[in-house]
């Protein structure tokens, strides 16, 4: 790109207020809906050996669906143990097709059989959102007859036989886990037992569980939860804890965890819609071997239970009750990230899958044109990261409300390592001994400047790392804030200079807050971050 291009662009971003008219508000279109808010199953923890919790008010304890205890009390302390457990037997098979259309499945099955492939057609029950309700639907799977111990064996088999189909490694539970759950009242010593699944219904529960595992904010937190706990012997032969609640109640705990309650109301409402869409769209896709729909971590949604609820957040959820974004009559997978760094990223550059038109990267500014290939030039990436462009999520310029101060360190950041330190991190995180790191070479970037592929050159070997999260993981004890970065070398030290926090796909949460402060409605905020999506009232 000619020098004049980036100079002109940066002058625009650095010096101008983006006064282009914001996009028109989304039009709401009603759909047939059920009366009640659907129930969702949220995984709070898994692979535990025991659990301690406190209950307040009346609780009911069930073995499967059989009531075995009815207890009233305050500050009741309980411990749950597991006995005589056996993990599930997990196998992997090559899956060629998953569809709800039986006729389509039969045609594809006959086609694969005619090619000499040893396939079977099976019916699988899955919980998904359909016709404005959570339902258990029958899916048709076409599977290879062979069973494998892990997904690597599946793909090795596919490669060895030159199978060019777009099959995926599908994990399956061949034999279910077994075990007994024993719950004991610490005061009275009363015990109750259940086989494999114990359900506890009540008003409020308090649990201390791990949170943020693997990230820089990893910790143990005590949180309170509503309504119902399912305690399940999981596929590991250990204990999984599941909270079952109405989706709208769940969203209050999500929005209050994903955004601070002091954020502008319109930003909270945009977050509520995005979280509702993502929740519904992801059910049946995530955690297929787990007894829940979504987990409570960054992997799905951060969900903090009752302690993250507040009147403002409740208002935001209530005022957007049942509203979702759709595209081509499907609920949008509305990803979002903390700080995009000034430009969001295409979904296909971060995760496997087809490009989604409503998840394509764009500047976090009201600007009509931005060179599509701007970040293909490494010199442009460096100038971008080392500058302070006038974009909405830039909280490093001017005064911002106190509740946004925590975002300042994420817009532009740096990390310094000694050569020995970074070489050891790469070895530990990748499992590859490259020796002393000599150079980090950017190989491929996305539309926001985020790295898709990077090369580490050591004095023993070279390796390529692919994938946004893998790159962030390979250069940090936890994860780098973002994969949008450049590298400097000062003597024996490496300095990583970066922009943003998170994957950068979809709505920039900090940008949404700043837009709301400038008077943007939640509809306008959503319109900017999710282009070509329609806002509808689902229930």
N, C-alpha and C positions, 0 to 999 in steps of 0.2 A: 504494500500500500504506500502511496506517495506520502511524503512527510506532511504536506499541506492537509491531508485528510485527517490525520490524528490531531494535528494542531487545531484545526477548525472544530473538530468534535469536542476536544477537551475544553476549548474556550467556551463552547456552548454549555457544556455540563458544569464547568467551574464558575461561570459568571452570570448565567441567566436564570431567572425564575421561569419555570415551565408554565406558561400561561395558556397553553393550548386548552381548548374546552375539554373538560372530562367527558368520558363516554356517557351516552344516555343511560338512564336507569334501566335495569332489567324489568321486563314485563312479567308479572306473575300469572300463571295459567293453572287452574285447578285440575286435579286428577281425582278419580274415585279413590276413597280412602277408608280404612277401618276407623272405628271410633276410638279405640284405645291405643296408647303408645306401646309399641312392641317391646318385648323383654329381650335383653341381651345378656350374654354370659362373658364375664370379664375375668381373665386369669390374673390373680394377684401374686401367685408364687407357684413354682413347681419344683419337683426333685427335692422336697423336704423330707426329713426323717421324723419331725414332730412339729407341733404348733401350739403356741399359747395364745389365748385371747380372753378378752373380758366382754361380758354381755350386760346390758341394762334393760330392765323390763321383762316382759314375757318372752320365752323362747320355746320352740317346739323342735324336737329332734326326731328325725326319720331315718329308718333303715330302708334304703330305696324309697318306696312310697308308703311304707308302713310307719305310722306314728308310734314311737317307743317311749317318749317322755314329753311332759308338758310342765314347764317350770317357770315360776315368777320370782324375780329377785333383782336386787340392784348390786352393781359392782361384783358380779359373779365371775370368778376366775376359773378358767378351764384349761386343760392340757389334752391334746390329741396325740396319740401314739399309733403306730402301725405294727402289725404282727403277721408272721407267716406269709410274707409277700413274695411274689414272683413277677419279674418284669414280663412285658409283652414280647412276643416273637415278632420282629420286624423284618419284612422282606421288601425288596425293590423289584419292580417290573417295568418294562418299557411300555409307556402309554402313548398310543398313536392318536387317540381322539377322546375328547370329552364333550358331550352334547346332551341337550334336553330333547332333541329331535330323534325319535326312534327310527324313522324312515331314513334319515341321513346316516345314522349309525349303521344300519343294515347295509346300505349301499357301500359305505366305506369299508365295512367288514368284508363284504364279498369281493371288493376290488383288491384288498390286501391278500385275501386267501388265494385269489387267482394269480397273484405274483409269487405264490409259494411260501408266504410268510406264515409261521405257526402262531396264529392269533386267536383270541377268544373274545366274545362279546359279553360283557357283564353289566348288570344293573347295580348302581350304587346310590344309596340314600345320602343326600347332603342337605344341610340347613342353609338356605339362602333367602334373600329378600326378593319377593316376587308378588306382583299385583298389590303393592302397598302393604305387604305383611310379611313377616318372617315365617317361612314355610319349610317343611321337609319335602324336597322334590327328588324325583328319580332321574338320575343322570345315567347316560350310556357311556361306558368306557370300552375302548378296544385296546386290549393288552396283549403283549407277547406272552406266550405260555411259560417261558423260562423265569425262574426266580433267582435273584442275586442278593448278595449280602450287603452291598452298599451301592451308591449311585455311580461311583467310579467304575465298578464292574459292568453296570448297565451300558455306560457310554463306550467302554472298551469293547464290549460285545458288538455294539452298533458299528463301531469303527472297523473292527476286524471283518465284519461281514459286508462292509461297504454299503450299509443301510443308510440311504440318503433322506429318509423320511425325517420329519421334524418331531420325532418322538421325544418325550421327557421321562426322566427317572421318577417313577411314582412310588412313594413309600406306602406300605400296607401293613396293617396289623394282622398277622396270620393267626396268632392265639392271643386272647386278651390277657391283661395283667390280672393277678389274683392277690387277695390279701384281706385282712381284717382291720377295721378302724376301732379304736377304743378311746372314748372321751371320758375324762374324769373331772369331777368338780373338786377343786383343790381344798375347799372348806369342808364339805360333807363327806368327801371320798366316794360319792355315788358314781358308778360307772355304767356306761351304755355302749353297746357294740353294734357294728354294722358291717356288712360284707360289701367291699369294693367302693360303695358310695354312701356317704352320710350327708343328709341335708339338714341344715339348721336354719329355721326361720325365726325372725325376731325384729325388734325395733332398731337396735343399734349394736354394732360390734366394734371392738378396738383390737387391732392386730399390729405387731411389730414385725416388719418384713424387709428384705433387702430391696433397694431401689437404685436405678441408674447403673446397673452392673456393666462394667467394661468401659464406662465413660468417665470423664474427669469429675463428675458430680456423684460418683458411687457412694452410697451410705445406707445405714439402717434407719428406717422411719417407722414411727408409730402412727397409724392412721385409723380413722373411724369409717365404718361402712354401713349402708342401709340394708334392710330387708331380708336377704337370704344368702347363706354361704353353702356351697357344695364342696365337700371334702372328698376327694377322689383318689383311689390308688391309680397312679399314672403309668405310662408305658415303661418307665424306669423301675417300677416296683416301689416307688416312693410316693410322697403325698403332694397333691396339687390342690390349691385353694382357689375357688371360683366364686365371684360375686354375681348374683343374678338380680337384675334391676330393670325398670323401664328405661328405654333409651333416652328419654328426655331428662330423667333424673341423672343418668350416667353422664350426659352432656354437660350438666352443671359442674360436675367434678372434673371433666376434661377441660372445659374452657377456663375454669379457675386454675388449672394446672399449666395450661399452655400459654396463658396470658395473665398478667397481673390484673387484679380486680380494679385497679385505678385507671386502667386503659380507658380511652374514650368509649362510650357506649356503642357507637357505630362500629368500631373495630371489634368489640366483643361480639356484636351481632354477626359480623362477617365471619369471625372465628367459629361461632356456633353453627352457622350454615356449612362451613367447610368441614367441621368435625362431624356433623351429622351425615353429610354425603360420604365422607371417607369411611365412617363406621359401617354404613349400609353397603357400600360398594365392596368392602373388604371381607364381609361375612361370607364364609365358604371358601375363601382364598388362602387365608392365613392359618397357621397352626392346625394343619389337617389331622395330625395325630394326637392333638390335645383335646381335652373335654371342655373347651371354651372357644368363643368366637374371636376375641381379641385379647392381647395382653395389656398390662397397665404401664408399659415402658415406652421409650422413644420408638421402638420397633413398630408399634401400632399407634397408640395415643398415650401420652402421659396422663394418668388418671389418679387423682389424689383423694378420692372419696369425699366424705362429709367435710373434712378440714379445708378443702379447697373451694367450698361453696361460699357464696356471699349474696346479699340482696341484688347488687348490680349485675353479677353474673347470672343469677336466676332470672332477672328482668330481661337480659339479652337473649337467653334461651327461650323464655316464654314469648317474647315478641317476635321470634322467628319460628315458633312452634311448627314442626312438620315441614319446614321449607327446605328444599334441596335444589341443586343445580343438575340439569340433565342436558345431554347431547345425543342426538339420534335416538331419543326415547330411552336412553340408559342413564342411570345415575352416575354422575361424574366421580372419578377417583381424585378427589380434591386434596392433593398433597400441599403441604406448606412447610416453611422453614423460618428460623428465627430472624436472621439477617441475610438478605441475598447478596449484600456487598455492592449493590448498584445495578445488577442485571441478573435476572432469573435464568434458569437452565431448562433445556428440553428434557422431558421425561426419559426418552430413549437413550440419552447420554449418561443417565445415572443408573437405570435398571433395565434388564432385558425386557423386550416387548415392543409393540408397535407404537409409533409416534401418536400422541393424542393431541388434536388440534387445540384443545383448551389448556394444554400443559406445555406450550412452547415458550421458550425464553424470550424475555423482552426487557428493555430498560425500566428501572423503577422510577419512572418520570413520565410526565405528560409530554412526550416528544413523539412526533409522527414518524420520523425516519431515523434509522440507526444502521450503519453498514453491517450486513449479515456476516461478513468475513473479517470484521475488525479484530477479533481475538485470535485469528489465525496467525497474525504477525506477533512474534514474541516481544518485539520492542513496544508494540501497543499494549500488550498485557502488562509489561513492566511499568509503563507510564500510567496506566489505569490504576494499578495497585499502589503506586507511589504517590498518587494524586489524591485529592479530596473532592470528587465530583459532586455536583449539586443535585443529588438524588434524594428521594424521600427518606430512605433508611439511613442517611448520613446523619447520625446524632453527634458526630464530632465537630460539627460546625454550628455556631450559634447556641442559644439557650434552648434546652429541652426540659420538659417536666422531670422532676426527681425520679418518678417511677420508670423513666427510660434510661437513667444513668447506667444501668447494668449493661446496656447494649453498646455503649461507647467503645469498649475494648474489643468488640467483635467486628466493627465495620472495617477497620484496618488494624492488623496485628503483626507481631513478629515473634519468632522462636529461634533461640541461638543454641547450637550444640557444638561440643568439641568433636573432632574427627573420631576419636575412640568411642565417645558416647553414641553418636548417630550410627556408627558401624555396628555397635552391639544391639541397638534397637532394631535395626534392619534384620540382623541375624535372628534375633528373638522373635520378631513379628512375622517374618516370612519363612523361617526355617532354612534359609539359604545362607551359607557362609561365603560372602563375597570378599572377605578379607578387609583391608582398610578401604573405606569409601573414598574414591578419588573424584567422582563427578556424579551429579544428578542431572539427567537430560530429559526435558519435557518432550514427549513424542507426539501426543495428540490432545487437543483441547476441545471443549464444547463451546456453545454459543455465548456463554458467560465468562469464558476464560478458565473454567474448571477443568482440571486435568482428567482425561479419560485413560491415558496410558503414559507411563513414565519408565525411564531406564536408570538403573543403578549400576555404575561402573566401579568395580573394586579392583584391587591389585591381584585378586585370585580369579574372579569371574564377573560376568555381566548378567543381570537379570532384568526382565520386563515385568512390571506390575500393572495390571489392568483393573479398572473399576474405581469409581469415585470413593467409595468407602474403604476399599482395600488400600488405596493410596494414602488416605488419611490415617489409616491404622498402621501402615508400615513405617511411618515417620514420627511416631509418638508412643509414649508409654500407654496412653489411652487412645485418643483420636485427635488429629489436628482439627482446628475449628472448621476448616473448609479445604477443598482441593484446588481452590483458586489461589495459586501462589507462585512466586518466583524464588530463585535460590541465589544467594551471594556467597562468595568464599573470601574470608579474611584470614590469611595464614592457615592455621590448622583448624579454623572454626567454619562452620556452615551456618548461615543465617537464612531462615525461611521467612519471607514477607508475604502476608496473605490478606485476603479480603473476604469478609462474610463469615457466617456461622451456620453450618448445615448444608444440606444437599442443594438448596437453591431452587427446587422445583415448586411451581405453584405460587401461592400467596406468600409474600414477605411479611411476617407478622409485625416487624418494626415499621416497615413502610406503610402497612395498614393503619397502625396507630397514628403515624404522622399525617397520613391522608385524612383521617377522621378529625384530627386537630385543625385541619384546614377546611373543615366543613363538608367533607365527602360523606355521603350516606353509605350504609353498608352495601346497598345495591351497586353503587358506583365503584366501590372498592372491589367487590367481586367481579364486576364487569372488566376491570382492568387486569386483574390477575388470572381470570379464567375466561379468555376470549372465546366467543362462539357458544357459550353455555346459556341456557335459559333457566330462570328462577321459577320454580313451581311449588305449590303447596301439596305435599304428598299425603298428609293426614292431619 
